[in-house]
Protein backbone atom coordinates (compact mmCIF):
# COMPACT_ATOMS: atom_id res chain seq x y z
CA UNK A 1 0.00 0.00 0.00
CA UNK A 2 2.87 2.36 0.84
CA UNK A 3 4.51 1.79 -2.53
CA UNK A 4 1.21 2.42 -4.33
CA UNK A 5 0.72 5.67 -2.43
CA UNK A 6 4.28 6.76 -3.24
CA UNK A 7 3.76 5.95 -6.92
CA UNK A 8 0.54 7.98 -6.99
CA UNK A 9 2.38 11.01 -5.56
CA UNK A 10 5.12 10.70 -8.16
CA UNK A 11 2.73 10.43 -11.10
CA UNK A 12 1.84 13.74 -12.81
CA UNK A 13 -1.66 15.16 -12.47
CA UNK A 14 -4.02 14.19 -15.31
CA UNK A 15 -4.64 16.72 -18.08
CA UNK A 16 -8.07 18.31 -17.83
CA UNK A 17 -8.45 18.45 -21.60
CA UNK A 18 -10.29 15.98 -23.86
CA UNK A 19 -8.38 13.80 -26.35
CA UNK A 20 -9.91 15.67 -29.29
CA UNK A 21 -8.09 18.80 -28.05
CA UNK A 22 -4.81 16.85 -28.04
CA UNK A 23 -5.46 15.86 -31.65
CA UNK A 24 -6.40 19.41 -32.62
CA UNK A 25 -3.20 20.81 -31.07
CA UNK A 26 -1.02 18.12 -32.64
CA UNK A 27 -2.34 18.73 -36.15
CA UNK A 28 -1.96 22.50 -35.72
CA UNK A 29 1.63 22.22 -34.50
CA UNK A 30 2.46 19.90 -37.41
CA UNK A 31 1.02 22.34 -39.96
CA UNK A 32 2.63 25.40 -38.36
CA UNK A 33 6.12 23.92 -38.12
CA UNK A 34 5.96 22.34 -41.58
CA UNK A 35 4.82 25.54 -43.29
CA UNK A 36 7.32 27.75 -41.44
CA UNK A 37 10.24 25.41 -42.19
CA UNK A 38 9.26 25.01 -45.86
CA UNK A 39 8.86 28.74 -46.56
CA UNK A 40 12.06 29.63 -44.68
CA UNK A 41 13.99 26.97 -46.60
CA UNK A 42 12.73 28.46 -49.88
CA UNK A 43 13.90 31.92 -48.82
CA UNK A 44 17.22 31.11 -47.08
CA UNK A 45 18.03 27.50 -47.88
CA UNK A 46 17.30 24.17 -46.13
CA UNK A 47 20.42 24.34 -43.92
CA UNK A 48 19.41 27.63 -42.31
CA UNK A 49 15.78 26.58 -41.90
CA UNK A 50 16.55 23.24 -40.26
CA UNK A 51 18.94 24.77 -37.71
CA UNK A 52 16.24 27.17 -36.51
CA UNK A 53 13.46 24.62 -35.99
CA UNK A 54 14.35 23.69 -32.38
CA UNK A 55 13.02 26.78 -30.57
CA UNK A 56 10.20 27.05 -33.12
CA UNK A 57 8.96 23.53 -32.27
CA UNK A 58 8.77 24.50 -28.59
CA UNK A 59 6.81 27.62 -29.53
CA UNK A 60 4.42 25.49 -31.58
CA UNK A 61 3.58 23.44 -28.49
CA UNK A 62 2.62 26.63 -26.64
CA UNK A 63 0.61 28.42 -29.33
CA UNK A 64 -1.40 25.34 -30.28
CA UNK A 65 -1.63 23.25 -27.08
CA UNK A 66 -1.45 25.95 -24.36
CA UNK A 67 -2.98 28.77 -26.39
CA UNK A 68 -4.81 30.39 -23.47
CA UNK A 69 -1.68 31.04 -21.38
CA UNK A 70 0.11 34.40 -21.29
CA UNK A 71 3.33 32.81 -22.59
CA UNK A 72 1.61 31.74 -25.81
CA UNK A 73 0.14 35.07 -26.93
CA UNK A 74 1.47 36.72 -30.13
CA UNK A 75 3.36 39.56 -28.45
CA UNK A 76 5.41 37.29 -26.12
CA UNK A 77 6.19 34.96 -29.02
CA UNK A 78 7.23 37.64 -31.52
CA UNK A 79 8.84 39.97 -28.98
CA UNK A 80 10.90 37.24 -27.34
CA UNK A 81 12.33 36.03 -30.65
CA UNK A 82 13.33 39.55 -31.70
CA UNK A 83 14.80 40.56 -28.33
CA UNK A 84 16.53 37.26 -27.53
CA UNK A 85 17.92 37.01 -31.04
CA UNK A 86 19.32 40.54 -30.84
CA UNK A 87 20.83 39.90 -27.39
CA UNK A 88 22.45 36.63 -28.55
CA UNK A 89 23.93 38.18 -31.68
CA UNK A 90 25.30 41.21 -29.80
CA UNK A 91 26.94 39.06 -27.12
CA UNK A 92 28.43 36.66 -29.68
CA UNK A 93 29.97 39.51 -31.64
CA UNK A 94 31.30 41.21 -28.50
CA UNK A 95 32.40 38.25 -26.37
CA UNK A 96 32.69 35.25 -28.69
CA UNK A 97 30.98 31.85 -28.99
CA UNK A 98 31.68 30.51 -25.48
CA UNK A 99 29.46 28.51 -23.16
CA UNK A 100 29.46 31.20 -20.47
CA UNK A 101 28.47 33.79 -23.10
CA UNK A 102 25.47 31.63 -24.09
CA UNK A 103 24.43 31.30 -20.45
CA UNK A 104 24.82 35.06 -19.91
CA UNK A 105 22.75 35.74 -23.05
CA UNK A 106 20.02 33.50 -21.66
CA UNK A 107 19.94 35.31 -18.31
CA UNK A 108 19.96 38.77 -19.90
CA UNK A 109 17.22 37.75 -22.36
CA UNK A 110 14.97 36.66 -19.48
CA UNK A 111 15.42 40.04 -17.77
CA UNK A 112 14.67 41.98 -20.97
CA UNK A 113 11.63 39.81 -21.79
CA UNK A 114 10.21 40.31 -18.29
CA UNK A 115 10.67 44.08 -18.47
CA UNK A 116 8.93 44.27 -21.85
CA UNK A 117 6.23 41.72 -20.87
CA UNK A 118 7.11 39.23 -23.58
CA UNK A 119 8.39 36.25 -21.58
CA UNK A 120 8.36 33.17 -23.80
CA UNK A 121 10.55 30.12 -22.90
CA UNK A 122 11.64 29.24 -26.45
CA UNK A 123 13.06 32.77 -26.69
CA UNK A 124 15.84 31.57 -24.40
CA UNK A 125 16.64 28.89 -26.97
CA UNK A 126 16.88 31.58 -29.66
CA UNK A 127 19.42 33.54 -27.58
CA UNK A 128 21.58 30.47 -26.96
CA UNK A 129 21.33 29.39 -30.63
CA UNK A 130 22.46 32.84 -31.77
CA UNK A 131 25.58 32.61 -29.57
CA UNK A 132 26.47 29.00 -30.41
CA UNK A 133 25.42 29.15 -34.07
CA UNK A 134 27.25 26.96 -36.57
CA UNK A 135 29.42 28.56 -39.29
CA UNK A 136 26.55 28.61 -41.78
CA UNK A 137 24.42 30.74 -39.47
CA UNK A 138 27.37 32.82 -38.31
CA UNK A 139 28.15 33.83 -41.89
CA UNK A 140 24.79 35.65 -42.04
CA UNK A 141 25.89 38.14 -39.38
CA UNK A 142 23.14 40.53 -38.35
CA UNK A 143 20.92 39.12 -41.10
CA UNK A 144 20.40 36.00 -38.97
CA UNK A 145 17.43 37.78 -37.40
CA UNK A 146 15.63 37.75 -40.76
CA UNK A 147 15.01 33.95 -41.00
CA UNK A 148 14.37 33.83 -37.24
CA UNK A 149 11.59 36.42 -37.50
CA UNK A 150 10.20 34.94 -40.74
CA UNK A 151 9.92 31.56 -39.01
CA UNK A 152 8.04 32.90 -36.02
CA UNK A 153 5.80 35.22 -38.06
CA UNK A 154 4.62 32.27 -40.15
CA UNK A 155 4.04 30.15 -37.04
CA UNK A 156 1.97 32.83 -35.29
CA UNK A 157 -0.04 33.50 -38.47
CA UNK A 158 -0.87 29.81 -38.82
CA UNK A 159 -1.77 29.66 -35.10
CA UNK A 160 -4.20 32.59 -35.40
CA UNK A 161 -5.92 31.17 -38.49
CA UNK A 162 -5.96 27.51 -37.40
CA UNK A 163 -7.10 28.18 -33.84
CA UNK A 164 -9.92 30.42 -35.04
CA UNK A 165 -11.03 27.87 -37.66
CA UNK A 166 -11.12 25.11 -35.01
CA UNK A 167 -13.21 27.15 -32.56
CA UNK A 168 -10.46 28.50 -30.30
CA UNK A 169 -10.26 32.21 -29.48
CA UNK A 170 -6.65 33.19 -30.17
CA UNK A 171 -5.11 35.53 -29.32
CA UNK A 172 -6.78 35.82 -25.95
CA UNK A 173 -8.03 39.36 -25.42
CA UNK A 174 -9.97 40.88 -22.57
CA UNK A 175 -13.64 39.98 -22.93
CA UNK A 176 -15.75 43.17 -22.88
CA UNK A 177 -18.21 43.23 -20.04
CA UNK A 178 -21.86 43.91 -20.70
CA UNK A 179 -23.10 47.09 -19.07
CA UNK A 180 -26.78 47.37 -19.92
CA UNK A 181 -27.45 50.32 -17.61
CA UNK A 182 -24.26 52.31 -18.38
CA UNK A 183 -23.60 53.22 -14.77
CA UNK A 184 -20.52 53.07 -12.54
CA UNK A 185 -21.99 50.25 -10.43
CA UNK A 186 -20.32 46.82 -10.60
CA UNK A 187 -22.29 44.13 -12.38
CA UNK A 188 -24.84 42.43 -10.10
CA UNK A 189 -22.84 39.19 -10.24
CA UNK A 190 -19.69 41.01 -9.02
CA UNK A 191 -21.16 42.77 -5.97
CA UNK A 192 -20.90 39.69 -3.74
CA UNK A 193 -18.12 37.10 -3.75
CA UNK A 194 -14.83 37.13 -5.64
CA UNK A 195 -14.16 40.12 -7.91
CA UNK A 196 -11.31 41.35 -10.09
CA UNK A 197 -9.65 43.32 -7.29
CA UNK A 198 -9.52 40.17 -5.14
CA UNK A 199 -7.77 38.30 -7.96
CA UNK A 200 -5.23 41.08 -8.49
CA UNK A 201 -4.41 41.17 -4.78
CA UNK A 202 -4.09 37.38 -4.54
CA UNK A 203 -1.75 37.23 -7.54
CA UNK A 204 0.35 40.06 -6.10
CA UNK A 205 0.62 38.32 -2.73
CA UNK A 206 1.57 35.05 -4.42
CA UNK A 207 4.63 36.79 -5.85
CA UNK A 208 5.29 34.10 -8.44
CA UNK A 209 4.73 33.74 -12.16
CA UNK A 210 1.41 31.99 -12.90
CA UNK A 211 1.07 30.51 -16.39
CA UNK A 212 -2.56 31.55 -16.83
CA UNK A 213 -3.99 34.92 -17.74
CA UNK A 214 -6.01 36.84 -15.18
CA UNK A 215 -9.13 36.56 -17.35
CA UNK A 216 -8.71 32.80 -17.72
CA UNK A 217 -8.22 32.45 -13.96
CA UNK A 218 -11.41 34.42 -13.39
CA UNK A 219 -13.28 32.17 -15.84
CA UNK A 220 -12.06 29.06 -13.99
CA UNK A 221 -13.21 30.46 -10.64
CA UNK A 222 -16.61 31.48 -12.02
CA UNK A 223 -17.09 28.05 -13.61
CA UNK A 224 -16.19 26.41 -10.29
CA UNK A 225 -18.71 28.59 -8.47
CA UNK A 226 -21.33 27.68 -11.08
CA UNK A 227 -20.82 23.94 -10.51
CA UNK A 228 -20.97 24.46 -6.74
CA UNK A 229 -24.21 26.41 -7.16
CA UNK A 230 -25.65 23.65 -9.33
CA UNK A 231 -24.86 21.10 -6.64
CA UNK A 232 -26.37 23.24 -3.87
CA UNK A 233 -29.61 23.93 -5.76
CA UNK A 234 -30.32 20.22 -5.96
CA UNK A 235 -31.52 20.01 -9.57
CA UNK A 236 -34.32 22.60 -9.44
CA UNK A 237 -35.54 23.33 -12.97
CA UNK A 238 -37.45 26.06 -14.75
CA UNK A 239 -40.56 23.90 -14.65
CA UNK A 240 -40.54 23.93 -10.84
CA UNK A 241 -40.54 27.72 -10.45
CA UNK A 242 -42.34 28.97 -13.58
CA UNK A 243 -45.73 30.68 -13.68
CA UNK A 244 -48.15 28.44 -15.55
CA UNK A 245 -51.12 30.79 -16.01
CA UNK A 246 -49.46 32.73 -18.82
CA UNK A 247 -50.83 36.05 -20.05
CA UNK A 248 -50.00 36.41 -23.72
CA UNK A 249 -50.75 38.55 -26.75
CA UNK A 250 -51.21 37.77 -30.42
CA UNK A 251 -49.66 39.60 -33.38
CA UNK A 252 -53.01 41.41 -33.85
CA UNK A 253 -53.23 42.61 -30.24
CA UNK A 254 -53.35 46.41 -30.20
CA UNK A 255 -51.13 48.74 -28.23
CA UNK A 256 -54.01 49.73 -25.92
CA UNK A 257 -54.91 46.09 -25.23
CA UNK A 258 -51.30 45.21 -24.43
CA UNK A 259 -51.01 48.18 -22.05
CA UNK A 260 -54.15 47.06 -20.26
CA UNK A 261 -52.88 43.47 -19.87
CA UNK A 262 -49.51 44.59 -18.53
CA UNK A 263 -51.10 47.04 -16.13
CA UNK A 264 -53.83 44.77 -14.76
CA UNK A 265 -51.47 41.84 -14.15
CA UNK A 266 -48.44 43.93 -13.04
CA UNK A 267 -46.25 42.47 -15.78
CA UNK A 268 -43.20 43.79 -17.64
CA UNK A 269 -43.39 41.55 -20.72
CA UNK A 270 -45.89 39.55 -22.75
CA UNK A 271 -45.14 36.52 -24.96
CA UNK A 272 -46.70 36.77 -28.42
CA UNK A 273 -48.34 33.57 -29.71
CA UNK A 274 -49.66 32.76 -33.17
CA UNK A 275 -51.58 29.51 -33.56
CA UNK A 276 -50.08 28.31 -30.29
CA UNK A 277 -46.48 28.97 -31.38
CA UNK A 278 -44.16 31.50 -29.75
CA UNK A 279 -43.36 34.12 -32.41
CA UNK A 280 -42.19 37.08 -30.34
CA UNK A 281 -42.22 38.97 -27.07
CA UNK A 282 -43.09 42.57 -26.14
CA UNK A 283 -41.84 44.44 -23.09
CA UNK A 284 -42.72 47.78 -21.55
CA UNK A 285 -39.77 49.38 -23.35
CA UNK A 286 -41.13 48.11 -26.70
CA UNK A 287 -44.45 49.85 -26.05
CA UNK A 288 -43.22 53.16 -24.64
CA UNK A 289 -41.92 54.54 -27.96
CA UNK A 290 -45.07 53.88 -30.03
CA UNK A 291 -47.25 55.12 -27.17
CA UNK A 292 -45.38 58.44 -26.94
CA UNK A 293 -45.48 58.92 -30.71
CA UNK A 294 -49.27 58.78 -30.66
CA UNK A 295 -49.33 61.96 -28.58
CA UNK A 296 -52.02 63.04 -26.06
CA UNK A 297 -55.46 61.55 -26.28
CA UNK A 298 -58.20 63.56 -28.01
CA UNK A 299 -61.69 62.59 -29.20
CA UNK A 300 -61.03 64.21 -32.58
CA UNK A 301 -57.86 62.22 -33.14
CA UNK A 302 -59.45 58.97 -31.98
CA UNK A 303 -61.18 58.32 -35.32
CA UNK A 304 -58.10 59.11 -37.40
CA UNK A 305 -55.66 56.95 -35.45
CA UNK A 306 -54.36 53.75 -36.95
CA UNK A 307 -54.05 50.97 -34.38
CA UNK A 308 -50.51 49.87 -33.50
CA UNK A 309 -50.38 46.08 -33.31
CA UNK A 310 -47.87 43.81 -31.60
CA UNK A 311 -46.48 42.42 -34.84
CA UNK A 312 -45.12 45.94 -35.50
CA UNK A 313 -43.29 46.38 -32.18
CA UNK A 314 -42.56 42.89 -30.82
CA UNK A 315 -39.06 41.42 -30.62
CA UNK A 316 -38.95 38.39 -32.89
CA UNK A 317 -35.67 37.05 -31.50
CA UNK A 318 -36.87 35.46 -28.27
CA UNK A 319 -34.60 33.89 -25.66
CA UNK A 320 -36.51 30.93 -24.26
CA UNK A 321 -35.66 27.95 -22.04
CA UNK A 322 -36.88 24.38 -21.82
CA UNK A 323 -38.93 23.04 -18.95
CA UNK A 324 -35.87 21.05 -17.77
CA UNK A 325 -33.54 24.09 -17.83
CA UNK A 326 -31.54 24.14 -14.53
CA UNK A 327 -32.29 27.03 -12.19
CA UNK A 328 -28.65 28.10 -11.88
CA UNK A 329 -28.48 28.68 -15.64
CA UNK A 330 -31.44 31.07 -15.43
CA UNK A 331 -29.53 33.40 -13.12
CA UNK A 332 -27.23 35.02 -15.73
CA UNK A 333 -30.13 35.40 -18.18
CA UNK A 334 -32.38 37.26 -15.73
CA UNK A 335 -29.66 39.05 -13.75
CA UNK A 336 -27.06 40.09 -16.33
CA UNK A 337 -28.76 40.25 -19.74
CA UNK A 338 -31.56 42.62 -18.78
CA UNK A 339 -34.35 40.08 -19.35
CA UNK A 340 -37.47 40.26 -17.19
CA UNK A 341 -39.32 37.25 -18.57
CA UNK A 342 -38.17 33.92 -19.98
CA UNK A 343 -40.75 31.84 -21.90
CA UNK A 344 -40.60 28.15 -20.97
CA UNK A 345 -41.17 25.64 -23.77
CA UNK A 346 -42.05 21.97 -23.71
CA UNK A 347 -41.11 21.04 -27.24
CA UNK A 348 -42.66 23.83 -29.31
CA UNK A 349 -45.46 24.62 -26.88
CA UNK A 350 -45.37 27.49 -24.40
CA UNK A 351 -46.10 26.03 -20.96
CA UNK A 352 -45.06 28.88 -18.67
CA UNK A 353 -42.80 31.84 -18.04
CA UNK A 354 -40.08 32.48 -15.49
CA UNK A 355 -39.87 36.06 -14.27
CA UNK A 356 -37.35 37.66 -11.92
CA UNK A 357 -39.98 37.33 -9.18
CA UNK A 358 -40.35 33.58 -9.85
CA UNK A 359 -36.58 33.17 -9.70
CA UNK A 360 -36.25 35.01 -6.38
CA UNK A 361 -39.12 32.99 -4.91
CA UNK A 362 -37.49 29.73 -5.99
CA UNK A 363 -34.12 30.72 -4.49
CA UNK A 364 -35.83 31.77 -1.26
CA UNK A 365 -37.59 28.42 -1.01
CA UNK A 366 -34.32 26.58 -1.56
CA UNK A 367 -32.48 28.68 1.05
CA UNK A 368 -35.22 28.05 3.63
CA UNK A 369 -35.14 24.33 2.85
CA UNK A 370 -31.36 24.21 3.22
CA UNK A 371 -31.52 26.15 6.48
CA UNK A 372 -34.16 23.75 7.81
CA UNK A 373 -32.06 20.71 6.92
CA UNK A 374 -29.03 22.23 8.66
CA UNK A 375 -30.98 22.91 11.85
CA UNK A 376 -32.34 19.34 11.93
CA UNK A 377 -28.81 17.92 11.68
CA UNK A 378 -27.49 20.17 14.41
CA UNK A 379 -26.78 18.37 17.70
CA UNK A 380 -28.69 20.07 20.55
CA UNK A 381 -26.62 21.53 23.37
CA UNK A 382 -26.78 19.74 26.70
C-alpha positions in Angstrom: 0.0 0.0 0.0 2.9 2.4 0.8 4.5 1.8 -2.5 1.2 2.4 -4.3 0.7 5.7 -2.4 4.3 6.8 -3.2 3.8 5.9 -6.9 0.5 8.0 -7.0 2.4 11.0 -5.6 5.1 10.7 -8.2 2.7 10.4 -11.1 1.8 13.7 -12.8 -1.7 15.2 -12.5 -4.0 14.2 -15.3 -4.6 16.7 -18.1 -8.1 18.3 -17.8 -8.4 18.4 -21.6 -10.3 16.0 -23.9 -8.4 13.8 -26.3 -9.9 15.7 -29.3 -8.1 18.8 -28.0 -4.8 16.9 -28.0 -5.5 15.9 -31.7 -6.4 19.4 -32.6 -3.2 20.8 -31.1 -1.0 18.1 -32.6 -2.3 18.7 -36.1 -2.0 22.5 -35.7 1.6 22.2 -34.5 2.5 19.9 -37.4 1.0 22.3 -40.0 2.6 25.4 -38.4 6.1 23.9 -38.1 6.0 22.3 -41.6 4.8 25.5 -43.3 7.3 27.7 -41.4 10.2 25.4 -42.2 9.3 25.0 -45.9 8.9 28.7 -46.6 12.1 29.6 -44.7 14.0 27.0 -46.6 12.7 28.5 -49.9 13.9 31.9 -48.8 17.2 31.1 -47.1 18.0 27.5 -47.9 17.3 24.2 -46.1 20.4 24.3 -43.9 19.4 27.6 -42.3 15.8 26.6 -41.9 16.5 23.2 -40.3 18.9 24.8 -37.7 16.2 27.2 -36.5 13.5 24.6 -36.0 14.3 23.7 -32.4 13.0 26.8 -30.6 10.2 27.0 -33.1 9.0 23.5 -32.3 8.8 24.5 -28.6 6.8 27.6 -29.5 4.4 25.5 -31.6 3.6 23.4 -28.5 2.6 26.6 -26.6 0.6 28.4 -29.3 -1.4 25.3 -30.3 -1.6 23.3 -27.1 -1.5 25.9 -24.4 -3.0 28.8 -26.4 -4.8 30.4 -23.5 -1.7 31.0 -21.4 0.1 34.4 -21.3 3.3 32.8 -22.6 1.6 31.7 -25.8 0.1 35.1 -26.9 1.5 36.7 -30.1 3.4 39.6 -28.4 5.4 37.3 -26.1 6.2 35.0 -29.0 7.2 37.6 -31.5 8.8 40.0 -29.0 10.9 37.2 -27.3 12.3 36.0 -30.6 13.3 39.5 -31.7 14.8 40.6 -28.3 16.5 37.3 -27.5 17.9 37.0 -31.0 19.3 40.5 -30.8 20.8 39.9 -27.4 22.4 36.6 -28.5 23.9 38.2 -31.7 25.3 41.2 -29.8 26.9 39.1 -27.1 28.4 36.7 -29.7 30.0 39.5 -31.6 31.3 41.2 -28.5 32.4 38.2 -26.4 32.7 35.3 -28.7 31.0 31.9 -29.0 31.7 30.5 -25.5 29.5 28.5 -23.2 29.5 31.2 -20.5 28.5 33.8 -23.1 25.5 31.6 -24.1 24.4 31.3 -20.4 24.8 35.1 -19.9 22.8 35.7 -23.1 20.0 33.5 -21.7 19.9 35.3 -18.3 20.0 38.8 -19.9 17.2 37.7 -22.4 15.0 36.7 -19.5 15.4 40.0 -17.8 14.7 42.0 -21.0 11.6 39.8 -21.8 10.2 40.3 -18.3 10.7 44.1 -18.5 8.9 44.3 -21.9 6.2 41.7 -20.9 7.1 39.2 -23.6 8.4 36.3 -21.6 8.4 33.2 -23.8 10.5 30.1 -22.9 11.6 29.2 -26.5 13.1 32.8 -26.7 15.8 31.6 -24.4 16.6 28.9 -27.0 16.9 31.6 -29.7 19.4 33.5 -27.6 21.6 30.5 -27.0 21.3 29.4 -30.6 22.5 32.8 -31.8 25.6 32.6 -29.6 26.5 29.0 -30.4 25.4 29.2 -34.1 27.2 27.0 -36.6 29.4 28.6 -39.3 26.6 28.6 -41.8 24.4 30.7 -39.5 27.4 32.8 -38.3 28.2 33.8 -41.9 24.8 35.6 -42.0 25.9 38.1 -39.4 23.1 40.5 -38.3 20.9 39.1 -41.1 20.4 36.0 -39.0 17.4 37.8 -37.4 15.6 37.7 -40.8 15.0 33.9 -41.0 14.4 33.8 -37.2 11.6 36.4 -37.5 10.2 34.9 -40.7 9.9 31.6 -39.0 8.0 32.9 -36.0 5.8 35.2 -38.1 4.6 32.3 -40.2 4.0 30.1 -37.0 2.0 32.8 -35.3 0.0 33.5 -38.5 -0.9 29.8 -38.8 -1.8 29.7 -35.1 -4.2 32.6 -35.4 -5.9 31.2 -38.5 -6.0 27.5 -37.4 -7.1 28.2 -33.8 -9.9 30.4 -35.0 -11.0 27.9 -37.7 -11.1 25.1 -35.0 -13.2 27.1 -32.6 -10.5 28.5 -30.3 -10.3 32.2 -29.5 -6.7 33.2 -30.2 -5.1 35.5 -29.3 -6.8 35.8 -26.0 -8.0 39.4 -25.4 -10.0 40.9 -22.6 -13.6 40.0 -22.9 -15.7 43.2 -22.9 -18.2 43.2 -20.0 -21.9 43.9 -20.7 -23.1 47.1 -19.1 -26.8 47.4 -19.9 -27.5 50.3 -17.6 -24.3 52.3 -18.4 -23.6 53.2 -14.8 -20.5 53.1 -12.5 -22.0 50.3 -10.4 -20.3 46.8 -10.6 -22.3 44.1 -12.4 -24.8 42.4 -10.1 -22.8 39.2 -10.2 -19.7 41.0 -9.0 -21.2 42.8 -6.0 -20.9 39.7 -3.7 -18.1 37.1 -3.8 -14.8 37.1 -5.6 -14.2 40.1 -7.9 -11.3 41.4 -10.1 -9.7 43.3 -7.3 -9.5 40.2 -5.1 -7.8 38.3 -8.0 -5.2 41.1 -8.5 -4.4 41.2 -4.8 -4.1 37.4 -4.5 -1.8 37.2 -7.5 0.4 40.1 -6.1 0.6 38.3 -2.7 1.6 35.1 -4.4 4.6 36.8 -5.8 5.3 34.1 -8.4 4.7 33.7 -12.2 1.4 32.0 -12.9 1.1 30.5 -16.4 -2.6 31.5 -16.8 -4.0 34.9 -17.7 -6.0 36.8 -15.2 -9.1 36.6 -17.4 -8.7 32.8 -17.7 -8.2 32.5 -14.0 -11.4 34.4 -13.4 -13.3 32.2 -15.8 -12.1 29.1 -14.0 -13.2 30.5 -10.6 -16.6 31.5 -12.0 -17.1 28.0 -13.6 -16.2 26.4 -10.3 -18.7 28.6 -8.5 -21.3 27.7 -11.1 -20.8 23.9 -10.5 -21.0 24.5 -6.7 -24.2 26.4 -7.2 -25.7 23.6 -9.3 -24.9 21.1 -6.6 -26.4 23.2 -3.9 -29.6 23.9 -5.8 -30.3 20.2 -6.0 -31.5 20.0 -9.6 -34.3 22.6 -9.4 -35.5 23.3 -13.0 -37.5 26.1 -14.7 -40.6 23.9 -14.6 -40.5 23.9 -10.8 -40.5 27.7 -10.4 -42.3 29.0 -13.6 -45.7 30.7 -13.7 -48.1 28.4 -15.6 -51.1 30.8 -16.0 -49.5 32.7 -18.8 -50.8 36.0 -20.0 -50.0 36.4 -23.7 -50.7 38.5 -26.7 -51.2 37.8 -30.4 -49.7 39.6 -33.4 -53.0 41.4 -33.9 -53.2 42.6 -30.2 -53.4 46.4 -30.2 -51.1 48.7 -28.2 -54.0 49.7 -25.9 -54.9 46.1 -25.2 -51.3 45.2 -24.4 -51.0 48.2 -22.0 -54.2 47.1 -20.3 -52.9 43.5 -19.9 -49.5 44.6 -18.5 -51.1 47.0 -16.1 -53.8 44.8 -14.8 -51.5 41.8 -14.2 -48.4 43.9 -13.0 -46.3 42.5 -15.8 -43.2 43.8 -17.6 -43.4 41.6 -20.7 -45.9 39.5 -22.8 -45.1 36.5 -25.0 -46.7 36.8 -28.4 -48.3 33.6 -29.7 -49.7 32.8 -33.2 -51.6 29.5 -33.6 -50.1 28.3 -30.3 -46.5 29.0 -31.4 -44.2 31.5 -29.8 -43.4 34.1 -32.4 -42.2 37.1 -30.3 -42.2 39.0 -27.1 -43.1 42.6 -26.1 -41.8 44.4 -23.1 -42.7 47.8 -21.5 -39.8 49.4 -23.3 -41.1 48.1 -26.7 -44.5 49.9 -26.0 -43.2 53.2 -24.6 -41.9 54.5 -28.0 -45.1 53.9 -30.0 -47.3 55.1 -27.2 -45.4 58.4 -26.9 -45.5 58.9 -30.7 -49.3 58.8 -30.7 -49.3 62.0 -28.6 -52.0 63.0 -26.1 -55.5 61.5 -26.3 -58.2 63.6 -28.0 -61.7 62.6 -29.2 -61.0 64.2 -32.6 -57.9 62.2 -33.1 -59.4 59.0 -32.0 -61.2 58.3 -35.3 -58.1 59.1 -37.4 -55.7 56.9 -35.5 -54.4 53.7 -36.9 -54.1 51.0 -34.4 -50.5 49.9 -33.5 -50.4 46.1 -33.3 -47.9 43.8 -31.6 -46.5 42.4 -34.8 -45.1 45.9 -35.5 -43.3 46.4 -32.2 -42.6 42.9 -30.8 -39.1 41.4 -30.6 -39.0 38.4 -32.9 -35.7 37.1 -31.5 -36.9 35.5 -28.3 -34.6 33.9 -25.7 -36.5 30.9 -24.3 -35.7 28.0 -22.0 -36.9 24.4 -21.8 -38.9 23.0 -18.9 -35.9 21.1 -17.8 -33.5 24.1 -17.8 -31.5 24.1 -14.5 -32.3 27.0 -12.2 -28.6 28.1 -11.9 -28.5 28.7 -15.6 -31.4 31.1 -15.4 -29.5 33.4 -13.1 -27.2 35.0 -15.7 -30.1 35.4 -18.2 -32.4 37.3 -15.7 -29.7 39.1 -13.8 -27.1 40.1 -16.3 -28.8 40.2 -19.7 -31.6 42.6 -18.8 -34.3 40.1 -19.3 -37.5 40.3 -17.2 -39.3 37.3 -18.6 -38.2 33.9 -20.0 -40.7 31.8 -21.9 -40.6 28.1 -21.0 -41.2 25.6 -23.8 -42.1 22.0 -23.7 -41.1 21.0 -27.2 -42.7 23.8 -29.3 -45.5 24.6 -26.9 -45.4 27.5 -24.4 -46.1 26.0 -21.0 -45.1 28.9 -18.7 -42.8 31.8 -18.0 -40.1 32.5 -15.5 -39.9 36.1 -14.3 -37.3 37.7 -11.9 -40.0 37.3 -9.2 -40.3 33.6 -9.9 -36.6 33.2 -9.7 -36.3 35.0 -6.4 -39.1 33.0 -4.9 -37.5 29.7 -6.0 -34.1 30.7 -4.5 -35.8 31.8 -1.3 -37.6 28.4 -1.0 -34.3 26.6 -1.6 -32.5 28.7 1.1 -35.2 28.0 3.6 -35.1 24.3 2.9 -31.4 24.2 3.2 -31.5 26.1 6.5 -34.2 23.7 7.8 -32.1 20.7 6.9 -29.0 22.2 8.7 -31.0 22.9 11.9 -32.3 19.3 11.9 -28.8 17.9 11.7 -27.5 20.2 14.4 -26.8 18.4 17.7 -28.7 20.1 20.6 -26.6 21.5 23.4 -26.8 19.7 26.7 
